[in-house]
Amino acid sequence: MAFALALGRILESRDPEHVTVNMARDRRPGRVFVDWSQNDRHKTTVCAYSLRATTLPQVSTPLTWDEVAAAGDSDDDAILRFDPDSVLARVEELGDLYAGSLAEDQELPPLG
């Protein structure tokens, strides 16, 4: 958790207009919130391709950087909603966008 907070603070210090580590929702509109607390051992974070508990089933889905940019430029929050059928089609078209994160050993550098 300390690493995620330190990294978030570095990102926030470099671009405070667009990045924050502040948990208060009213203090972070229009900025990327680095949710460092999700790295606590007591949290349960949903993994890629998990069904989300929503009225209509949605799937947690890895994105391309182009999709992230398009979402940032759009006022349509539905652009980042994926149902099971659309996720299967995405994987068939784009491949498994999450696979790369599982293919390599990763080590976090010391921050401080």
C-alpha positions in Angstrom: 0.0 0.0 0.0 2.9 2.4 0.8 4.3 1.9 -2.7 1.0 2.7 -4.4 0.6 5.9 -2.3 4.1 7.0 -2.9 3.7 6.5 -6.7 0.3 8.3 -6.6 1.9 11.2 -4.8 4.7 11.4 -7.4 2.1 11.4 -10.2 0.0 14.0 -8.4 3.1 16.3 -7.8 3.9 16.1 -11.5 0.4 17.0 -12.7 -1.9 18.0 -9.8 -4.5 19.4 -12.3 -5.1 15.9 -13.7 -4.1 13.4 -10.9 -5.0 13.1 -7.2 -4.6 10.7 -4.3 -7.3 12.5 -2.3 -10.1 10.1 -1.4 -12.8 12.7 -1.0 -15.1 12.5 -4.1 -15.9 16.2 -4.0 -12.2 17.0 -4.3 -11.3 14.9 -7.3 -13.8 15.6 -10.2 -12.1 15.8 -13.5 -8.9 14.1 -12.3 -7.6 10.6 -12.3 -7.9 9.2 -8.8 -4.9 6.9 -7.9 -6.7 4.7 -5.5 -3.7 3.6 -3.5 -5.9 2.0 -0.8 -6.9 -0.8 -3.1 -3.5 -2.3 -2.4 -4.3 -3.0 1.3 -4.3 -6.7 2.1 -7.8 -6.4 3.5 -9.3 -5.1 0.2 -11.0 -7.3 -2.3 -10.3 -5.9 -5.8 -12.0 -7.4 -8.8 -9.7 -8.9 -11.4 -9.7 -8.6 -15.1 -12.7 -10.2 -16.9 -14.7 -10.5 -13.7 -18.5 -10.0 -13.8 -19.5 -6.8 -12.0 -22.5 -6.8 -9.6 -24.7 -4.4 -11.7 -28.3 -4.4 -12.8 -27.2 -5.5 -16.3 -24.2 -7.7 -16.1 -21.0 -5.9 -16.9 -17.4 -7.2 -17.1 -14.2 -5.7 -15.7 -12.2 -5.3 -18.9 -8.6 -4.2 -19.7 -8.4 -1.2 -22.1 -6.0 0.0 -24.8 -4.4 3.4 -24.2 -6.4 4.6 -27.2 -9.6 3.6 -25.5 -8.5 5.4 -22.3 -7.8 8.6 -24.4 -11.2 8.3 -26.1 -13.0 7.9 -22.8 -11.2 11.0 -21.5 -12.4 13.0 -24.6 -16.0 11.7 -24.4 -18.9 12.8 -22.2 -20.5 9.3 -22.7 -19.7 7.2 -19.6 -21.2 4.2 -21.4 -18.0 4.1 -23.6 -16.4 2.1 -20.8 -19.2 -0.3 -20.1 -18.8 -3.8 -21.4 -21.3 -6.7 -21.3 -20.2 -10.4 -21.5 -20.8 -10.7 -25.2 -18.9 -7.5 -26.1 -15.9 -8.7 -24.0 -15.8 -12.0 -25.8 -15.8 -10.2 -29.1 -13.1 -7.8 -27.9 -10.8 -10.7 -26.8 -11.4 -12.4 -30.2 -10.5 -9.1 -32.0 -7.8 -7.7 -29.8 -6.5 -10.7 -28.0 -6.2 -10.8 -24.2 -5.1 -7.3 -23.2 -4.2 -8.5 -19.7 -1.9 -11.4 -20.7 1.2 -9.2 -20.8 0.9 -8.4 -17.1 1.0 -12.1 -16.3 3.8 -13.0 -18.7 6.7 -11.3 -17.0 8.1 -11.3 -13.5 7.6 -7.8 -12.1 9.5 -6.2 -9.2 8.6 -2.8 -7.7 11.4 -0.4 -7.4 12.1 1.3 -4.1 10.5 4.8 -3.8 11.8 7.3 -1.3 
